[in-house]
């Protein structure tokens, strides 16, 4: 075996040695945090005495913050501190957030006193601030962990020179997602059950212990990790393209086959594409003597950029319309708060076991897992065999199917809620929102299952789509962009809830989202989401048509490898 092969083997073996530490950190972080997101609606309703719509708004805003922050974390890791440092600090911040949340349950004066009959005391400003500080800390923690963990784990075993690297990486990603899926399932079923049955002090104490164990495991392996140094900020490159194109806005574009396009030696990007052509002015050479030095390098990168820089910014701009279609489906996927309230008023016993109202989301996760396995192992081989192109569904087809299924999910949710409300009124619970109707909570399972399948099609399709349209150097941006879509979805969802809540109670009418679920019309709210989802589906068709081919650039990373080889040779010569 050659010395080069020995190095490849050592890196793979060394990388797998670090996997238990990284996977443990990610797994226990998921177990600790997912259950809190699911169960927070009950904590707000029962301990802080807020109405369902206000609780939903708080959770939507918390989710929005947790999904906006990864974009910030991705840029910090890629351009400033590196992935290890960002994950390390984020882990500590997340742990502090969990401890503060546990203190809200442990310290009696940190939350309002218990209700005295129908009279409930509202939380004080300080009590709300104490609670919100814990949610904010957990959002900051999620901003560092979510965009970096997957990429950091891949850094440990990724070796492009290894002939088996592609097979190794595929195996790694499969098992990585399996571990995350199992952790989410454990959290939704067991952690939520413990929180409901054992009380909030124990229920919040367990996530603190799990996150502490996660942190210890992560730092124990720190001496073995491969720590990739951060590269030049992509954000600066994007800014240079925008400034350069604006400076050259009055100039006419040369023909595509012109020799006036600026690119580095060895680059595969010799001329820009025709989409978003205005930005092409950033990479056109006006005067070689003034624009380039003796080595052919741009003298002022704020006036002249490479074709590759232009195409990287174009890649982000081009996906934005399709990215925006993920906002509405994010609203649908995040509609768990009201379903928890519904489940609390329905029979939840199955064979003498009472399912917690917050654990019904496990049906969606289970459906997603089963469907992904069936699609990958059964449907894709069938489509590959019998379709003309010899391929499965395209990424855009999968995203479109997911949006269509989200329409169906909200439609089913509206019909189920209408049936539940009619049953509650028939049984005399119109003024008793906590009355349990003679209707099984299993009626809620179909909508959860549909949301799970919709997520399997659209969300996984989105992630693969962003990865396929971006170079590897922007993979963390792809993860952050997806998270940003979910953050925007939760922000829009909170706005919709506020508008519906206030707008439908004008004129002395009962709000659709009344604190009394039997007097309100939550079914009308679901009908509204169905209409928005249908409009979103039509909008997606337009965006998909306008985007055109997804294979305009097939070999993003050939230039990266060339640059890597050139840099290595230059270092050896030095």
MIGU-344490 format. One line per field, with one value per residue (C-alpha): x, y negated, z. Coordinates in nm, 3 decimals. Each point is the difference from the previous one (the first is absolute). Example, Ala and Ser with C-alpha at 12.3 -4.5 7.8 and 13.67 -1.06 7.14 Angstrom:
2
xx <- [1.230	0.137]
yy <- [0.450	-0.344]
zz <- [0.780	-0.066]
This chain:
574
xx <- [0.000	0.136	0.062	-0.287	-0.243	0.116	-0.084	-0.347	-0.066	0.124	-0.231	-0.308	0.080	0.080	-0.318	-0.215	0.165	-0.137	-0.350	-0.133	0.084	-0.158	-0.305	-0.059	0.010	-0.251	-0.227	-0.031	-0.038	-0.298	-0.148	0.035	-0.146	-0.265	-0.213	0.007	-0.129	-0.283	-0.098	0.045	-0.364	-0.120	0.252	-0.123	-0.367	0.013	0.277	-0.006	-0.378	0.020	-0.269	0.072	0.051	0.250	0.184	0.012	0.143	0.273	0.094	-0.006	0.235	0.228	0.014	0.063	0.295	0.138	-0.017	0.129	0.311	0.159	0.065	0.202	0.174	0.087	0.175	0.184	0.128	0.102	0.163	0.113	0.032	-0.032	-0.261	0.149	0.005	-0.350	-0.142	0.190	-0.135	-0.348	-0.009	0.081	-0.257	-0.267	0.077	-0.037	-0.338	-0.121	0.117	-0.187	-0.314	0.035	0.030	-0.335	-0.156	0.214	-0.042	-0.365	0.004	0.148	-0.351	-0.356	-0.181	-0.242	-0.351	-0.265	-0.301	-0.072	0.222	0.356	0.279	0.182	0.383	0.196	0.247	0.295	-0.147	-0.043	0.352	0.146	-0.182	0.086	0.368	0.014	-0.168	0.239	0.307	-0.125	-0.057	0.357	0.122	-0.200	0.151	0.346	-0.082	-0.247	0.199	0.339	-0.048	-0.059	0.282	0.238	-0.070	0.061	0.334	0.125	-0.016	-0.023	0.310	-0.045	0.321	-0.134	-0.149	-0.271	-0.084	-0.338	-0.122	0.128	-0.172	-0.333	0.011	0.084	-0.290	-0.247	0.101	0.019	-0.361	-0.104	0.149	-0.175	-0.333	0.024	0.086	-0.303	-0.224	0.136	-0.053	-0.358	-0.106	0.196	0.124	-0.342	-0.169	0.232	-0.061	-0.377	-0.003	0.290	-0.045	0.195	0.292	0.089	-0.111	0.230	0.277	0.045	0.079	0.253	0.171	-0.004	0.144	0.269	0.094	-0.004	0.237	0.241	0.008	0.069	0.289	0.153	0.069	0.136	0.366	-0.085	-0.212	0.098	-0.049	-0.024	0.110	-0.262	0.025	-0.052	-0.350	-0.247	-0.192	0.292	0.012	-0.372	0.040	0.287	-0.213	-0.288	0.229	0.194	-0.315	-0.141	0.322	-0.017	-0.376	0.035	0.223	-0.130	0.053	0.243	-0.100	0.009	0.298	0.198	0.346	-0.096	-0.131	0.226	0.083	0.284	0.242	-0.131	-0.358	-0.282	-0.208	0.118	-0.318	-0.312	-0.343	-0.282	-0.221	0.002	0.215	0.034	0.253	0.217	0.130	0.197	0.234	0.060	0.348	-0.015	0.373	0.254	0.283	-0.201	-0.206	0.266	0.348	0.303	-0.120	-0.346	-0.167	-0.269	0.147	-0.330	-0.235	-0.275	0.009	0.080	-0.107	0.047	-0.268	-0.021	-0.074	-0.282	-0.145	0.011	-0.213	-0.228	-0.051	-0.140	-0.216	-0.143	-0.120	-0.170	-0.341	-0.014	0.135	-0.290	-0.251	0.131	-0.131	-0.366	0.074	0.213	-0.314	-0.191	0.273	0.025	-0.376	0.041	-0.110	-0.371	0.000	0.131	-0.292	-0.242	0.146	-0.040	-0.379	-0.025	0.026	0.364	-0.008	0.114	-0.011	-0.002	0.300	-0.063	0.206	0.119	-0.157	0.345	0.119	-0.229	0.266	0.191	-0.242	0.126	0.366	-0.070	-0.184	0.287	0.255	-0.203	-0.079	0.365	0.098	-0.278	0.077	0.375	-0.016	-0.317	-0.137	0.328	0.119	-0.342	0.005	0.359	-0.094	-0.322	0.037	0.153	0.273	0.094	-0.019	-0.230	-0.200	0.188	0.070	-0.254	-0.265	0.058	-0.029	-0.323	-0.152	0.090	-0.180	-0.307	-0.006	0.025	-0.320	-0.169	0.131	-0.154	-0.324	-0.022	0.086	-0.292	-0.247	0.115	-0.023	-0.350	-0.107	0.163	-0.162	-0.346	0.038	0.106	-0.304	-0.231	0.133	-0.049	0.366	-0.051	0.109	0.245	0.316	0.158	-0.288	0.100	-0.229	-0.103	0.236	0.333	0.312	0.112	-0.207	0.299	0.242	-0.082	0.092	0.327	0.076	-0.071	0.226	0.271	-0.018	-0.013	0.314	0.171	-0.067	0.042	0.247	0.247	-0.048	0.082	0.322	0.115	-0.099	0.208	0.295	-0.018	-0.014	0.284	0.373	0.137	0.160	-0.354	-0.150	-0.040	-0.187	-0.234	-0.083	-0.044	-0.219	-0.236	-0.013	-0.062	-0.307	-0.141	0.078	-0.185	-0.288	-0.032	0.018	-0.277	-0.200	0.012	-0.115	-0.291	-0.108	0.008	-0.197	-0.259	-0.034	-0.054	-0.179	-0.269	-0.111	-0.094	-0.358	-0.029	0.029	0.178	0.349	0.073	0.296	-0.184	0.154	-0.314	0.067	-0.367	-0.128	0.266	0.029	0.342	-0.138	-0.033	0.367	0.096	-0.213	0.198	0.326	-0.140	-0.070	0.347	0.156	-0.192	0.116	0.354	-0.026	-0.094	0.282	0.242	-0.098	0.084	0.333	0.093	-0.072	0.194	0.301	0.044	0.264	0.167	0.312	0.131	0.320	0.089	0.362	0.007	0.282	0.247	0.150	0.015	0.206	0.228	0.049	0.073	0.270	0.150	0.005	0.163	0.270	0.067	0.038	0.242	0.208	0.011]
yy <- [0.000	-0.344	-0.285	-0.193	0.290	0.029	-0.366	0.049	0.300	-0.184	-0.295	0.223	0.206	-0.314	-0.163	0.291	-0.014	-0.350	0.093	0.120	-0.339	-0.205	0.223	0.008	-0.380	-0.033	0.283	-0.115	-0.363	0.107	0.213	-0.288	-0.274	0.162	0.111	-0.355	-0.144	0.255	-0.038	-0.376	-0.062	0.184	-0.181	-0.338	0.093	0.167	-0.190	-0.345	-0.008	-0.141	0.075	0.247	-0.265	-0.197	0.322	0.088	-0.344	0.040	0.344	-0.123	-0.287	0.236	0.238	-0.296	-0.111	0.354	0.019	-0.351	0.034	0.289	-0.243	-0.215	0.308	0.127	-0.324	-0.012	0.355	-0.035	-0.340	-0.070	0.269	0.341	0.268	0.143	-0.330	-0.096	0.339	-0.016	-0.342	0.084	0.317	-0.196	-0.270	0.263	0.168	-0.335	-0.052	0.340	-0.074	-0.333	0.175	0.263	-0.284	-0.142	0.329	0.040	-0.355	-0.046	-0.380	0.021	0.065	-0.104	0.169	0.283	-0.087	-0.041	0.155	-0.204	-0.289	0.011	-0.251	-0.123	0.013	-0.310	-0.165	0.143	0.352	-0.024	-0.141	0.286	0.254	-0.178	-0.021	0.380	0.027	-0.260	0.185	0.326	-0.179	-0.132	0.352	0.147	-0.263	0.146	0.370	0.053	-0.134	0.130	0.346	0.189	-0.177	0.039	0.374	0.033	-0.180	0.287	0.266	-0.195	0.064	-0.074	0.189	0.326	0.208	0.127	-0.347	-0.028	0.333	-0.088	-0.340	0.143	0.258	-0.271	-0.228	0.292	0.097	-0.362	-0.064	0.331	-0.111	-0.338	0.164	0.244	-0.283	-0.202	0.304	0.070	-0.361	-0.023	0.328	0.042	-0.346	-0.154	0.283	-0.054	-0.376	0.055	0.274	-0.095	-0.376	-0.287	0.002	0.359	-0.044	-0.299	0.147	0.300	-0.216	-0.193	0.328	0.127	-0.325	0.001	0.355	-0.111	-0.288	0.219	0.259	-0.269	-0.157	0.338	0.066	-0.348	0.113	0.247	-0.224	-0.120	-0.377	-0.164	-0.363	-0.256	-0.131	-0.350	-0.121	0.069	-0.302	-0.227	0.165	-0.057	-0.366	-0.043	0.134	-0.233	-0.306	0.084	0.058	-0.333	-0.184	0.144	-0.045	-0.248	0.230	0.234	0.373	0.165	0.314	0.334	0.122	-0.316	0.012	-0.284	0.228	0.022	0.342	0.163	0.231	0.356	-0.105	0.180	-0.320	-0.177	-0.199	-0.078	0.151	-0.206	0.000	-0.314	-0.164	-0.331	0.157	0.104	-0.359	0.076	0.241	-0.191	-0.140	-0.366	-0.067	0.279	-0.239	-0.180	0.290	0.277	0.015	0.165	0.345	-0.046	-0.049	-0.260	-0.314	-0.110	0.293	-0.256	-0.098	0.330	0.345	0.348	0.179	0.257	-0.269	-0.130	0.349	0.070	-0.308	0.090	0.346	-0.158	-0.252	0.262	0.233	-0.277	0.026	0.378	-0.048	-0.237	0.278	0.182	-0.273	0.106	0.372	-0.087	-0.154	0.324	0.221	-0.224	0.019	0.220	-0.242	-0.001	0.377	0.050	-0.205	0.204	0.330	-0.114	-0.012	0.346	0.360	0.102	0.348	0.289	0.344	-0.157	-0.220	-0.375	-0.171	-0.350	-0.266	-0.123	0.345	0.024	-0.171	0.329	0.138	-0.258	0.083	0.373	-0.047	-0.209	0.268	0.286	-0.193	-0.098	0.369	0.109	-0.279	0.067	0.380	0.070	-0.298	-0.144	0.338	0.045	-0.348	0.050	0.323	-0.104	-0.373	-0.123	-0.205	0.286	-0.221	-0.052	-0.314	-0.324	-0.230	-0.255	0.272	0.121	-0.353	-0.056	0.327	-0.102	-0.334	0.177	0.242	-0.292	-0.139	0.335	0.011	-0.335	0.098	0.318	-0.202	-0.238	0.286	0.179	-0.319	-0.070	0.349	-0.041	-0.341	0.123	0.296	-0.232	-0.224	0.301	0.130	-0.339	-0.110	-0.336	-0.185	0.265	0.001	0.273	0.245	0.329	0.088	0.352	0.007	0.177	-0.214	0.252	-0.210	-0.239	0.266	-0.032	-0.369	0.072	0.281	-0.225	-0.269	0.266	0.111	-0.364	-0.067	0.307	-0.126	-0.376	-0.054	0.272	-0.111	-0.359	0.099	0.213	-0.277	-0.264	0.239	0.081	-0.366	-0.122	0.088	0.201	-0.316	-0.132	0.316	-0.164	-0.283	0.263	0.135	-0.352	-0.104	0.289	-0.091	-0.363	0.109	0.172	-0.306	-0.224	0.249	-0.018	-0.378	-0.017	0.256	-0.221	-0.296	0.202	0.109	-0.359	-0.132	0.281	-0.032	-0.377	-0.032	0.262	-0.135	-0.345	-0.108	0.202	0.334	0.303	0.032	0.302	0.062	-0.056	0.131	0.214	0.242	0.107	-0.357	-0.089	0.125	0.162	0.186	-0.333	-0.068	0.333	-0.086	-0.323	0.196	0.234	-0.295	-0.146	0.340	0.028	-0.348	0.102	0.309	-0.216	-0.241	0.293	0.106	-0.349	-0.010	0.348	-0.093	-0.327	0.173	0.229	0.271	0.102	0.109	-0.331	0.059	0.366	-0.023	-0.266	0.159	0.091	-0.345	0.046	0.316	-0.176	-0.289	0.244	0.171	-0.336	-0.124	0.322	-0.022	-0.363	0.086	0.283	-0.234	-0.257]
zz <- [0.000	-0.101	0.241	-0.164	0.055	0.362	0.055	-0.153	0.224	0.309	-0.070	-0.044	0.312	0.199	-0.125	0.115	0.342	0.044	-0.119	0.340	0.154	-0.280	-0.049	0.377	0.010	-0.286	0.121	0.362	-0.112	-0.213	0.277	0.247	-0.222	-0.222	0.296	0.136	-0.327	-0.007	0.366	0.036	-0.099	0.313	0.221	-0.123	0.030	0.342	0.181	-0.159	-0.061	-0.353	-0.258	-0.285	-0.269	0.214	0.085	-0.370	-0.085	0.265	-0.136	-0.361	0.091	0.194	-0.297	-0.231	0.211	0.013	-0.381	-0.075	0.215	-0.200	-0.289	0.239	0.140	-0.349	-0.095	0.334	-0.040	-0.365	0.019	0.358	0.266	-0.166	0.066	0.319	0.188	-0.114	0.107	0.331	0.095	-0.130	0.211	0.316	-0.083	-0.069	0.333	0.181	-0.169	0.118	0.356	0.005	-0.127	0.275	0.254	-0.117	0.111	0.314	0.141	0.090	-0.028	-0.351	-0.135	0.095	0.291	-0.073	-0.113	0.271	-0.167	-0.313	0.113	-0.133	0.058	-0.308	-0.004	0.095	-0.238	0.197	-0.010	-0.377	-0.042	0.203	-0.219	-0.325	0.097	0.011	-0.341	-0.144	0.131	-0.153	-0.333	0.004	0.078	-0.286	-0.230	0.053	0.028	-0.285	-0.299	0.116	0.153	-0.324	-0.185	0.297	0.022	-0.374	0.038	0.215	-0.273	-0.327	-0.213	-0.373	-0.085	0.140	-0.289	0.239	0.130	-0.175	0.141	0.348	-0.003	-0.119	0.278	0.250	-0.100	0.014	0.355	0.109	-0.096	0.154	0.335	-0.021	-0.091	0.291	0.241	-0.109	0.041	0.349	0.100	-0.127	0.161	0.323	0.104	-0.064	0.195	0.298	-0.007	0.009	0.264	0.233	0.000	-0.147	0.245	-0.088	-0.361	-0.057	0.217	-0.229	-0.309	0.211	0.099	-0.360	-0.135	0.270	-0.101	-0.365	0.076	0.194	-0.280	-0.261	0.190	0.092	-0.367	-0.074	-0.017	-0.281	-0.223	-0.345	0.028	-0.339	-0.001	-0.110	-0.355	-0.138	0.063	-0.277	0.117	-0.099	-0.343	-0.049	0.099	-0.248	-0.288	0.085	0.029	-0.319	-0.205	0.125	-0.092	-0.351	-0.041	-0.289	-0.208	-0.268	0.044	-0.244	-0.198	0.185	-0.203	0.075	0.164	0.236	0.276	0.306	0.149	0.188	-0.174	0.003	0.056	-0.179	0.009	-0.314	-0.065	0.206	-0.056	-0.149	0.310	0.219	-0.272	0.182	0.235	-0.297	-0.010	0.316	-0.182	-0.328	-0.060	-0.105	-0.043	0.053	0.084	0.268	0.131	0.024	0.150	-0.160	0.117	-0.151	0.340	0.060	0.155	0.157	0.091	0.065	-0.368	-0.168	0.125	-0.141	-0.201	0.280	0.260	-0.220	-0.048	0.376	0.071	-0.291	0.151	0.318	-0.185	-0.239	0.277	0.201	-0.177	0.051	0.353	0.072	-0.080	0.306	0.232	-0.023	0.034	0.305	0.150	-0.064	0.147	0.308	0.076	0.310	0.272	-0.085	-0.064	0.353	0.136	-0.214	0.119	0.362	-0.049	-0.161	0.125	-0.009	0.150	-0.218	0.167	0.349	-0.083	-0.016	-0.269	0.104	-0.221	-0.098	-0.116	-0.304	-0.212	0.026	-0.260	-0.247	0.068	-0.023	-0.330	-0.136	0.093	-0.149	-0.316	-0.061	0.027	-0.239	-0.247	0.002	-0.013	-0.199	-0.192	-0.134	-0.142	-0.165	-0.153	-0.110	-0.174	-0.171	-0.079	-0.324	0.165	0.229	0.308	0.297	0.063	-0.055	0.294	-0.121	-0.045	0.356	0.140	-0.195	0.127	0.355	-0.035	-0.146	0.294	0.244	-0.157	0.063	0.360	0.094	-0.175	0.209	0.313	-0.072	-0.046	0.318	0.207	-0.135	0.108	0.344	0.059	-0.104	0.236	0.287	-0.054	-0.024	0.334	0.170	0.021	-0.174	0.317	0.120	-0.215	0.214	-0.038	-0.163	-0.290	-0.094	-0.297	-0.033	-0.040	-0.263	-0.242	0.009	-0.125	-0.376	-0.007	0.181	-0.247	-0.298	0.144	0.050	-0.365	-0.116	0.204	-0.149	-0.352	0.034	0.286	-0.101	-0.360	0.098	0.175	-0.295	-0.242	0.181	0.026	-0.371	-0.105	0.224	0.002	0.293	0.138	0.053	0.154	0.342	-0.173	-0.151	0.348	0.136	-0.293	0.067	0.371	-0.095	-0.196	0.306	0.209	-0.246	0.003	0.378	-0.011	-0.262	0.200	0.310	-0.210	-0.145	0.349	0.128	-0.300	0.017	0.378	-0.003	-0.334	0.065	0.337	-0.120	0.052	0.320	-0.180	0.145	-0.149	-0.219	0.231	0.326	0.322	0.016	-0.284	-0.010	-0.046	-0.256	-0.356	-0.031	-0.303	-0.182	0.080	-0.160	-0.305	-0.030	0.005	-0.268	-0.228	0.062	-0.074	-0.326	-0.106	0.100	-0.224	-0.301	0.089	0.014	-0.352	-0.127	0.188	-0.119	-0.362	0.030	0.158	-0.298	0.000	0.325	-0.190	-0.138	0.197	0.053	0.114	0.269	0.193	-0.272	0.044	0.378	-0.039	-0.251	0.239	0.281	-0.207	-0.105	0.358	0.120	-0.271	0.083	0.370	-0.084	-0.219	0.280]
